[in-house]
């Protein structure tokens, strides 16, 4: 097993670091939160005092941070100066494509190999070790990162060159945000037309309207499998995080000259929902605003 430096132990990172420790890795973990460090210690990780200390002597380094500016700062100020040349650097944060490419180029200039490896699956999958990783980077970088990512997930997919992991994540979550809104609208329309929500689910879930938002993450309480809707929209994937991803998607679309009217409308609706103070609720709770 390997020594792994893990930087960023929030809702997602905490579970990911714990799974690496469960797999037998020597995980040196850092976070600004003392409470997060205590949880990591209880999960079998060794808390350290800084990001540089986590990176020092590590064979693999994983970062899970809020935004691109945090990623670039941590790599520039802490990781690059401490990581050994043999280390593989894996940023699992969801950030903009341009920053992901810039970090990878800066790593290469330092003689290091970095990949962008954002995740899909949410807090439950992070804790269970069933995340999906979409990886951008060289073939060599992917091959070196894959065993570590596999210890935290169920699927590890090479998306292409540096930045394509972030591109896949952003496009995927734009699709998810728009699909969830359409699913909520369909349930609300069906109810107003006198159709029982369970009956509509039974029909749509095996018809052409079927989607992941419908059958795996139904926004209506008591319909389909257990979801955040059955827990007053607590847990799951916060509206604030969906809005962050939609903003990234809109920035990327503008940079690429891509026309994304459905994505843009989804972003507008989630902006409104979050502005109403609902940013902490699961993103499927937008059905309340639409209704």
Residue frames as qw, qx, qy, qz and C-alpha x, y, z in Angstrom:
[[0.000, 0.887, 0.462, 0.000, 0.00, 0.00, 0.00],
 [0.442, 0.462, 0.032, 0.769, 1.05, 3.61, -0.54],
 [0.196, -0.463, -0.369, 0.781, 1.44, 6.83, 1.37],
 [0.129, 0.649, 0.547, 0.513, -1.32, 9.20, 0.22],
 [0.093, -0.183, -0.267, 0.942, -1.59, 12.88, 0.98],
 [0.015, -0.642, -0.717, -0.272, -5.23, 14.00, 1.14],
 [0.118, -0.130, -0.166, 0.970, -6.06, 17.72, 1.21],
 [0.429, -0.091, -0.186, -0.879, -9.66, 18.80, 1.76],
 [0.122, -0.113, -0.968, 0.189, -11.83, 16.75, 4.13],
 [0.422, 0.014, 0.096, -0.901, -15.27, 18.24, 3.62],
 [0.788, 0.106, 0.320, -0.516, -18.52, 16.39, 2.95],
 [0.873, 0.432, -0.196, -0.115, -16.99, 14.57, -0.01],
 [0.384, 0.635, -0.617, 0.263, -13.30, 14.48, 0.87],
 [0.458, -0.451, 0.621, -0.448, -13.84, 13.04, 4.32],
 [0.910, 0.080, 0.316, -0.256, -15.49, 9.90, 3.01],
 [0.752, 0.601, -0.266, 0.048, -12.98, 9.54, 0.19],
 [0.093, 0.656, -0.667, 0.341, -9.99, 9.75, 2.53],
 [0.666, -0.279, 0.562, -0.404, -11.64, 7.24, 4.87],
 [0.942, 0.278, 0.096, -0.160, -12.03, 4.76, 2.02],
 [0.536, 0.654, -0.494, 0.201, -8.37, 5.06, 1.09],
 [0.238, -0.525, 0.697, -0.427, -7.48, 4.31, 4.71],
 [0.851, -0.032, 0.373, -0.368, -9.84, 1.32, 4.69],
 [0.869, 0.469, -0.160, -0.013, -7.97, -0.02, 1.68],
 [0.880, -0.273, -0.011, 0.388, -4.79, 0.00, 3.73],
 [0.463, 0.628, -0.041, 0.624, -3.15, 3.18, 2.48],
 [0.460, -0.392, -0.332, 0.724, -1.15, 5.40, 4.84],
 [0.118, 0.781, 0.402, 0.463, -3.29, 8.53, 4.51],
 [0.334, -0.257, -0.259, 0.869, -1.80, 11.82, 5.71],
 [0.043, 0.729, 0.616, 0.296, -4.81, 14.15, 5.83],
 [0.210, -0.180, -0.194, 0.941, -5.11, 17.93, 6.06],
 [0.046, -0.732, -0.548, -0.401, -8.02, 20.34, 6.35],
 [0.039, 0.445, -0.216, 0.868, -8.46, 23.78, 7.87],
 [0.668, -0.472, -0.087, -0.570, -11.27, 22.43, 10.05],
 [0.132, -0.401, 0.828, -0.369, -10.20, 20.78, 13.35],
 [0.744, 0.064, 0.456, -0.485, -13.49, 18.85, 13.37],
 [0.818, 0.483, -0.223, -0.218, -12.79, 17.43, 9.91],
 [0.303, 0.560, -0.743, 0.205, -9.32, 16.36, 11.06],
 [0.438, -0.235, 0.727, -0.473, -10.82, 14.59, 14.06],
 [0.859, 0.262, 0.203, -0.390, -13.25, 12.70, 11.84],
 [0.660, 0.582, -0.473, -0.041, -10.39, 11.72, 9.53],
 [0.023, -0.484, 0.806, -0.339, -8.39, 10.46, 12.49],
 [0.662, -0.036, 0.577, -0.477, -11.33, 8.36, 13.67],
 [0.856, 0.440, 0.015, -0.271, -11.54, 6.90, 10.14],
 [0.919, -0.082, 0.228, 0.311, -7.93, 5.73, 10.20],
 [0.509, 0.730, -0.032, 0.454, -6.12, 8.70, 8.66],
 [0.594, -0.330, -0.229, 0.697, -3.16, 10.54, 10.21],
 [0.081, 0.972, 0.220, 0.022, -3.96, 14.26, 10.61],
 [0.631, 0.023, 0.007, 0.776, -1.12, 16.62, 9.68],
 [0.178, -0.658, -0.270, 0.680, -0.59, 20.33, 10.24],
 [0.187, 0.645, -0.212, -0.709, -0.42, 21.61, 6.64],
 [0.825, 0.519, 0.044, -0.219, -1.04, 20.81, 3.00],
 [0.354, 0.718, -0.598, 0.038, 2.71, 20.73, 2.44],
 [0.345, -0.378, 0.818, -0.264, 3.12, 18.15, 5.19],
 [0.817, 0.238, 0.425, -0.310, 0.41, 16.00, 3.59],
 [0.716, 0.670, -0.166, -0.105, 2.26, 16.16, 0.25],
 [0.033, -0.740, 0.670, -0.057, 5.73, 15.57, 1.66],
 [0.185, -0.301, 0.935, -0.023, 6.91, 12.06, 0.80],
 [0.703, 0.283, 0.460, -0.462, 3.54, 11.02, -0.64],
 [0.341, -0.003, 0.821, 0.458, 3.30, 8.59, -3.54],
 [0.009, 0.561, 0.658, 0.502, -0.11, 10.00, -4.41],
 [0.014, -0.219, -0.340, 0.914, -1.78, 13.31, -3.54],
 [0.020, -0.591, -0.744, -0.312, -5.53, 13.92, -3.69],
 [0.022, 0.092, 0.224, -0.970, -7.16, 17.33, -3.40],
 [0.096, -0.602, -0.761, -0.221, -10.88, 17.94, -2.86],
 [0.193, -0.278, -0.229, 0.913, -11.39, 21.69, -2.57],
 [0.292, 0.644, 0.515, -0.484, -14.23, 24.20, -3.06],
 [0.480, 0.852, 0.113, -0.173, -13.13, 26.13, -6.16],
 [0.780, 0.496, -0.044, 0.380, -10.43, 26.65, -8.75],
 [0.055, 0.844, -0.306, 0.437, -8.74, 29.47, -6.83],
 [0.696, -0.570, 0.394, -0.190, -8.28, 27.16, -3.83],
 [0.960, 0.129, 0.178, 0.172, -6.88, 24.37, -5.99],
 [0.571, 0.685, -0.129, 0.433, -4.39, 26.62, -7.74],
 [0.223, -0.823, 0.348, -0.390, -3.30, 28.18, -4.45],
 [0.840, -0.405, 0.349, -0.088, -2.77, 24.86, -2.68],
 [0.911, 0.265, 0.125, 0.290, -0.79, 23.37, -5.56],
 [0.411, 0.767, -0.145, 0.471, 1.30, 26.49, -6.15],
 [0.220, -0.774, 0.363, -0.470, 2.02, 27.33, -2.50],
 [0.666, -0.446, 0.527, -0.283, 2.16, 23.88, -0.91],
 [0.948, 0.113, 0.293, -0.054, 2.05, 20.81, -3.13],
 [0.703, 0.670, -0.169, 0.165, 4.58, 21.64, -5.85],
 [0.077, 0.769, -0.536, 0.339, 7.30, 22.43, -3.37],
 [0.540, -0.417, 0.644, -0.346, 6.76, 19.33, -1.22],
 [0.938, 0.188, 0.182, -0.230, 5.68, 16.51, -3.52],
 [0.507, -0.376, 0.668, 0.393, 8.38, 14.08, -4.65],
 [0.266, 0.404, -0.540, -0.689, 8.87, 13.78, -8.45],
 [0.108, -0.030, -0.977, -0.184, 7.40, 10.28, -8.40],
 [0.256, 0.347, 0.669, -0.606, 4.07, 11.40, -6.93],
 [0.016, 0.426, 0.700, 0.572, 0.83, 11.35, -8.95],
 [0.105, 0.177, 0.324, -0.924, -1.34, 14.42, -8.30],
 [0.073, -0.446, -0.829, -0.329, -5.12, 13.99, -8.49],
 [0.179, 0.056, 0.243, -0.952, -7.47, 16.94, -8.15],
 [0.032, -0.390, -0.915, -0.102, -10.99, 15.64, -7.53],
 [0.115, 0.494, 0.325, -0.798, -12.55, 19.08, -7.03],
 [0.411, 0.667, 0.569, 0.250, -15.10, 20.43, -9.50],
 [0.192, -0.654, 0.067, 0.729, -13.49, 23.53, -11.02],
 [0.524, 0.767, -0.042, -0.368, -13.27, 25.40, -14.30],
 [0.919, 0.306, 0.118, 0.218, -11.52, 23.79, -17.25],
 [0.377, 0.821, -0.234, 0.360, -9.00, 26.60, -17.69],
 [0.390, -0.729, 0.487, -0.282, -7.69, 26.28, -14.11],
 [0.932, -0.118, 0.341, -0.013, -7.48, 22.49, -14.42],
 [0.787, 0.536, -0.002, 0.306, -5.34, 22.84, -17.53],
 [0.098, 0.860, -0.322, 0.383, -3.19, 25.51, -15.92],
 [0.655, -0.576, 0.453, -0.187, -2.50, 23.38, -12.84],
 [0.952, 0.107, 0.257, 0.128, -1.57, 20.38, -15.01],
 [0.589, 0.710, -0.110, 0.370, 0.81, 22.51, -17.09],
 [0.185, -0.826, 0.402, -0.348, 2.40, 23.98, -13.95],
 [0.853, -0.345, 0.387, -0.066, 2.85, 20.48, -12.54],
 [0.887, 0.374, 0.109, 0.248, 4.52, 19.32, -15.74],
 [0.295, 0.837, -0.247, 0.389, 6.90, 22.29, -15.59],
 [0.436, -0.684, 0.498, -0.308, 7.89, 21.12, -12.10],
 [0.264, 0.331, -0.905, -0.049, 8.51, 17.57, -13.33],
 [0.355, 0.080, 0.791, -0.492, 5.28, 16.28, -11.79],
 [0.173, -0.211, -0.803, -0.529, 2.26, 14.50, -13.27],
 [0.281, 0.201, 0.508, -0.789, -1.23, 15.79, -12.50],
 [0.088, -0.342, -0.815, -0.460, -4.74, 14.74, -13.56],
 [0.418, -0.096, 0.187, -0.884, -8.13, 16.36, -13.06],
 [0.273, -0.129, -0.950, -0.079, -10.50, 13.73, -11.69],
 [0.432, -0.151, 0.220, -0.861, -13.86, 15.22, -10.63],
 [0.065, 0.085, 0.981, -0.163, -16.50, 12.88, -9.27],
 [0.546, -0.215, -0.313, -0.747, -20.14, 11.99, -9.67],
 [0.553, -0.204, -0.806, 0.052, -22.23, 10.32, -6.99],
 [0.415, -0.727, -0.054, -0.545, -22.63, 12.69, -4.06],
 [0.292, -0.602, 0.591, -0.450, -21.95, 12.30, -0.35],
 [0.904, -0.121, 0.295, -0.284, -23.51, 8.84, -0.10],
 [0.899, 0.400, -0.117, 0.137, -21.27, 7.48, -2.84],
 [0.214, 0.730, -0.503, 0.411, -18.21, 9.20, -1.34],
 [0.538, -0.474, 0.557, -0.419, -18.86, 7.44, 1.95],
 [0.930, 0.055, 0.312, -0.188, -19.66, 4.11, 0.32],
 [0.359, -0.445, 0.676, 0.466, -16.71, 4.17, -2.08],
 [0.539, 0.426, 0.708, 0.162, -18.96, 4.03, -5.15],
 [0.136, 0.776, -0.059, -0.613, -18.08, 7.30, -6.88],
 [0.754, 0.509, 0.289, 0.298, -17.56, 7.67, -10.62],
 [0.331, -0.660, 0.225, 0.636, -14.35, 9.46, -11.60],
 [0.645, 0.724, 0.194, 0.151, -13.97, 11.22, -14.95],
 [0.627, -0.538, 0.211, 0.523, -10.27, 11.77, -15.52],
 [0.499, 0.863, -0.042, 0.069, -8.44, 14.29, -17.69],
 [0.368, -0.754, 0.511, 0.189, -4.72, 13.88, -18.31],
 [0.328, 0.526, -0.737, -0.271, -2.11, 11.86, -20.16],
 [0.877, -0.025, -0.434, -0.203, -2.42, 8.11, -20.59],
 [0.526, 0.174, -0.656, 0.512, 0.49, 7.69, -18.20],
 [0.184, -0.246, 0.404, -0.862, -1.15, 9.95, -15.63],
 [0.775, -0.149, -0.129, -0.601, -4.42, 8.05, -15.90],
 [0.818, 0.055, -0.570, 0.056, -2.69, 4.69, -15.47],
 [0.342, 0.173, -0.624, 0.681, -0.91, 5.91, -12.35],
 [0.339, -0.185, 0.277, -0.880, -4.02, 7.53, -10.86],
 [0.676, -0.123, -0.508, -0.520, -6.45, 4.71, -11.66],
 [0.570, -0.143, -0.776, 0.229, -5.58, 2.34, -8.77],
 [0.102, -0.107, -0.512, 0.846, -6.02, 5.07, -6.17],
 [0.435, 0.002, -0.104, -0.894, -9.25, 6.36, -7.68],
 [0.636, -0.103, -0.697, -0.313, -10.59, 2.81, -7.93],
 [0.366, -0.149, -0.771, 0.499, -10.13, 2.48, -4.17],
 [0.126, 0.255, 0.375, -0.882, -12.66, 5.30, -3.78],
 [0.530, 0.339, -0.067, -0.775, -15.10, 4.49, -6.55],
 [0.765, 0.202, 0.598, -0.125, -16.95, 2.04, -8.75],
 [0.691, 0.598, 0.298, 0.273, -15.92, 3.50, -12.12],
 [0.303, -0.681, 0.247, 0.619, -12.81, 5.35, -13.31],
 [0.659, 0.613, 0.401, 0.172, -13.05, 6.63, -16.88],
 [0.414, -0.288, 0.255, 0.825, -10.34, 8.37, -18.92],
 [0.357, 0.807, 0.356, -0.307, -12.05, 11.34, -20.58],
 [0.630, 0.684, 0.069, 0.361, -9.01, 12.55, -22.52],
 [0.487, 0.371, -0.249, 0.751, -6.37, 15.26, -22.17],
 [0.234, -0.248, -0.510, 0.790, -6.02, 17.62, -19.20],
 [0.256, 0.132, 0.071, -0.955, -9.24, 19.51, -18.54],
 [0.484, -0.086, -0.653, -0.575, -11.56, 16.96, -20.13],
 [0.304, -0.294, -0.850, 0.313, -12.43, 15.45, -16.77],
 [0.052, 0.380, 0.365, -0.849, -13.79, 18.82, -15.71],
 [0.333, 0.134, -0.424, -0.832, -15.49, 19.25, -19.08],
 [0.409, -0.196, -0.865, -0.214, -17.28, 15.92, -18.61],
 [0.199, -0.379, -0.719, 0.547, -18.35, 16.80, -15.07],
 [0.135, 0.316, 0.097, -0.934, -19.66, 20.23, -16.05],
 [0.410, 0.051, -0.573, -0.708, -21.61, 18.93, -19.07],
 [0.367, -0.237, -0.899, 0.023, -22.99, 15.98, -17.09],
 [0.130, -0.423, -0.635, 0.633, -24.25, 18.17, -14.25],
 [0.255, 0.205, -0.152, -0.933, -25.76, 20.71, -16.62],
 [0.456, -0.096, -0.753, -0.464, -27.75, 17.82, -18.07],
 [0.328, -0.312, -0.831, 0.323, -28.70, 16.66, -14.58],
 [0.026, 0.307, 0.348, -0.886, -29.85, 20.11, -13.50],
 [0.391, 0.136, -0.338, -0.845, -32.03, 20.58, -16.56],
 [0.463, -0.124, -0.843, -0.245, -33.41, 17.04, -16.38],
 [0.184, -0.301, -0.764, 0.540, -34.37, 17.42, -12.72],
 [0.230, 0.277, 0.139, -0.923, -36.33, 20.58, -13.47],
 [0.488, 0.075, -0.573, -0.655, -38.14, 18.87, -16.35],
 [0.384, -0.175, -0.902, 0.089, -38.91, 15.90, -14.10],
 [0.013, -0.316, -0.574, 0.755, -40.34, 18.18, -11.41],
 [0.353, 0.224, -0.159, -0.894, -42.45, 20.01, -14.00],
 [0.462, -0.018, -0.780, -0.421, -43.80, 16.72, -15.36],
 [0.262, -0.282, -0.857, 0.342, -44.87, 15.48, -11.92],
 [0.104, 0.346, 0.352, -0.864, -46.55, 18.80, -11.13],
 [0.416, 0.162, -0.414, -0.794, -48.37, 18.83, -14.48],
 [0.403, -0.117, -0.893, -0.163, -49.50, 15.22, -14.02],
 [0.122, -0.334, -0.744, 0.566, -50.91, 16.05, -10.59],
 [0.237, 0.336, 0.103, -0.905, -52.78, 19.11, -11.87],
 [0.489, 0.126, -0.585, -0.634, -54.27, 16.92, -14.59],
 [0.809, -0.244, 0.134, -0.518, -55.60, 14.56, -11.92],
 [0.834, 0.224, -0.501, 0.057, -52.98, 11.80, -12.23],
 [0.778, -0.623, 0.080, 0.037, -51.71, 10.12, -9.06],
 [0.030, 0.835, -0.545, -0.074, -47.91, 10.67, -8.68],
 [0.549, -0.283, 0.786, 0.031, -47.25, 6.96, -8.12],
 [0.739, 0.473, 0.479, -0.031, -49.25, 6.05, -11.22],
 [0.403, 0.894, -0.179, -0.076, -47.35, 8.63, -13.25],
 [0.240, -0.667, 0.703, 0.061, -44.06, 7.23, -11.93],
 [0.708, 0.019, 0.706, -0.013, -45.12, 3.68, -12.81],
 [0.679, 0.676, 0.286, 0.006, -45.83, 4.78, -16.38],
 [0.264, 0.929, -0.260, 0.003, -43.01, 7.27, -17.03],
 [0.438, -0.635, 0.634, 0.058, -40.32, 5.12, -15.42],
 [0.614, 0.021, 0.754, 0.231, -40.82, 2.48, -18.12],
 [0.514, 0.774, 0.368, 0.047, -41.60, 4.88, -20.96],
 [0.600, 0.523, 0.061, 0.603, -39.71, 7.34, -23.12],
 [0.153, -0.884, 0.073, -0.435, -39.73, 10.00, -20.37],
 [0.871, -0.427, -0.112, 0.216, -37.58, 7.84, -18.10],
 [0.340, 0.739, -0.369, 0.449, -34.41, 9.44, -16.71],
 [0.510, 0.014, -0.656, 0.557, -32.06, 9.10, -13.73],
 [0.155, -0.176, 0.290, -0.928, -33.86, 12.04, -12.10],
 [0.718, -0.174, -0.231, -0.633, -37.10, 10.08, -12.42],
 [0.901, -0.108, -0.401, -0.125, -36.14, 6.54, -11.43],
 [0.697, 0.001, -0.482, 0.531, -33.11, 6.95, -9.14],
 [0.242, -0.099, -0.327, 0.908, -33.70, 10.38, -7.59],
 [0.102, -0.654, -0.645, -0.382, -37.43, 11.01, -7.72],
 [0.078, 0.264, -0.235, 0.932, -38.23, 14.52, -6.41],
 [0.605, -0.409, -0.196, -0.655, -41.66, 13.48, -5.04],
 [0.276, -0.355, 0.767, -0.458, -41.80, 12.07, -1.47],
 [0.667, 0.045, 0.637, -0.385, -43.02, 8.49, -1.18],
 [0.809, 0.546, 0.027, -0.217, -42.57, 7.71, -4.88],
 [0.688, 0.565, -0.423, 0.171, -39.84, 5.45, -6.23],
 [0.745, -0.053, -0.480, 0.460, -36.72, 4.53, -4.24],
 [0.452, -0.783, -0.233, 0.359, -35.68, 6.35, -1.06],
 [0.467, 0.508, 0.069, 0.721, -34.29, 9.79, -1.97],
 [0.184, -0.027, -0.347, 0.919, -33.70, 13.14, -0.23],
 [0.393, -0.321, -0.306, -0.805, -37.34, 13.95, -1.05],
 [0.714, -0.400, -0.562, -0.114, -38.30, 11.36, 1.56],
 [0.598, -0.363, -0.386, 0.602, -36.22, 13.20, 4.17],
 [0.019, -0.932, -0.238, 0.272, -37.56, 16.73, 3.69],
 [0.590, 0.761, -0.059, 0.264, -34.88, 17.26, 1.01],
 [0.402, -0.814, 0.418, 0.020, -32.02, 17.00, 3.50],
 [0.663, -0.276, 0.630, 0.296, -28.70, 15.42, 2.49],
 [0.707, 0.560, 0.397, 0.169, -27.96, 14.46, -1.08],
 [0.506, 0.206, 0.220, 0.808, -26.59, 17.10, -3.49],
 [0.086, -0.638, -0.363, 0.674, -27.11, 20.63, -2.19],
 [0.388, 0.857, 0.336, 0.043, -28.77, 23.25, -4.37],
 [0.123, -0.917, 0.265, 0.271, -25.74, 25.50, -3.81],
 [0.481, -0.343, 0.707, 0.389, -23.46, 22.86, -5.32],
 [0.532, 0.515, 0.634, 0.222, -25.74, 22.33, -8.32],
 [0.182, 0.971, 0.120, -0.099, -25.76, 26.09, -8.84],
 [0.332, -0.710, 0.490, 0.382, -21.95, 26.16, -8.66],
 [0.532, 0.003, 0.754, 0.386, -21.75, 23.51, -11.41],
 [0.407, 0.748, 0.511, 0.114, -24.32, 25.28, -13.57],
 [0.017, -0.957, 0.121, 0.265, -22.38, 28.53, -13.28],
 [0.415, -0.458, 0.661, 0.425, -19.23, 26.70, -14.36],
 [0.527, 0.359, 0.725, 0.262, -21.15, 25.23, -17.29],
 [0.275, 0.917, 0.285, -0.049, -22.40, 28.66, -18.37],
 [0.187, -0.834, 0.378, 0.356, -18.85, 30.09, -18.15],
 [0.489, -0.183, 0.762, 0.384, -17.52, 27.18, -20.19],
 [0.481, 0.613, 0.614, 0.124, -20.30, 27.54, -22.76],
 [0.134, 0.969, 0.022, -0.204, -19.53, 31.24, -23.17],
 [0.302, -0.661, 0.573, 0.379, -15.81, 30.52, -23.60],
 [0.443, -0.005, 0.835, 0.327, -16.49, 27.75, -26.14],
 [0.309, 0.195, -0.331, -0.870, -19.20, 29.61, -28.04],
 [0.115, -0.217, -0.963, -0.107, -21.74, 26.85, -27.25],
 [0.444, -0.288, -0.145, -0.836, -25.46, 27.58, -27.26],
 [0.269, -0.146, -0.914, 0.265, -27.03, 26.06, -24.12],
 [0.354, -0.405, -0.130, -0.833, -30.55, 27.55, -23.70],
 [0.780, -0.427, -0.416, -0.190, -31.84, 24.74, -21.45],
 [0.673, -0.128, -0.412, 0.601, -28.73, 24.88, -19.31],
 [0.100, 0.269, -0.107, 0.952, -29.04, 28.65, -19.07],
 [0.550, -0.472, -0.235, -0.647, -32.67, 28.41, -17.97],
 [0.811, -0.332, -0.458, 0.148, -31.78, 25.76, -15.39],
 [0.481, 0.042, -0.325, 0.813, -29.08, 28.06, -14.02],
 [0.188, -0.393, -0.045, -0.899, -31.57, 30.93, -13.77],
 [0.720, -0.458, -0.344, -0.393, -34.07, 28.80, -11.86],
 [0.785, -0.262, -0.410, 0.385, -31.48, 27.46, -9.44],
 [0.250, 0.248, -0.195, 0.915, -30.17, 31.03, -8.94],
 [0.439, -0.465, -0.132, -0.757, -33.68, 32.06, -7.92],
 [0.831, -0.373, -0.402, -0.090, -34.17, 29.02, -5.66],
 [0.662, -0.066, -0.380, 0.643, -30.86, 29.62, -3.88],
 [0.048, 0.353, -0.081, 0.931, -31.64, 33.34, -3.52],
 [0.622, -0.505, -0.245, -0.546, -34.77, 32.32, -1.61],
 [0.376, -0.588, 0.595, -0.398, -32.51, 30.80, 1.05],
 [0.959, -0.001, 0.151, -0.241, -32.82, 27.20, -0.15],
 [0.415, 0.689, -0.594, -0.013, -29.16, 26.61, -1.03],
 [0.232, -0.405, 0.841, -0.272, -28.74, 23.99, 1.70],
 [0.803, 0.156, 0.419, -0.394, -31.60, 21.80, 0.48],
 [0.559, 0.017, 0.742, 0.368, -31.10, 18.98, -2.00],
 [0.054, 0.222, -0.416, -0.880, -31.37, 20.21, -5.57],
 [0.125, -0.345, -0.867, -0.337, -34.54, 18.14, -6.16],
 [0.075, -0.572, -0.597, 0.558, -36.32, 20.43, -3.68],
 [0.045, 0.159, -0.266, -0.950, -36.71, 22.92, -6.54],
 [0.171, -0.411, -0.829, -0.339, -40.04, 21.15, -7.07],
 [0.185, -0.634, -0.571, 0.488, -41.31, 23.26, -4.16],
 [0.027, -0.472, 0.096, 0.876, -40.56, 26.49, -6.00],
 [0.118, -0.002, -0.710, -0.695, -41.96, 25.23, -9.29],
 [0.204, -0.466, -0.858, -0.076, -45.13, 24.08, -7.55]]
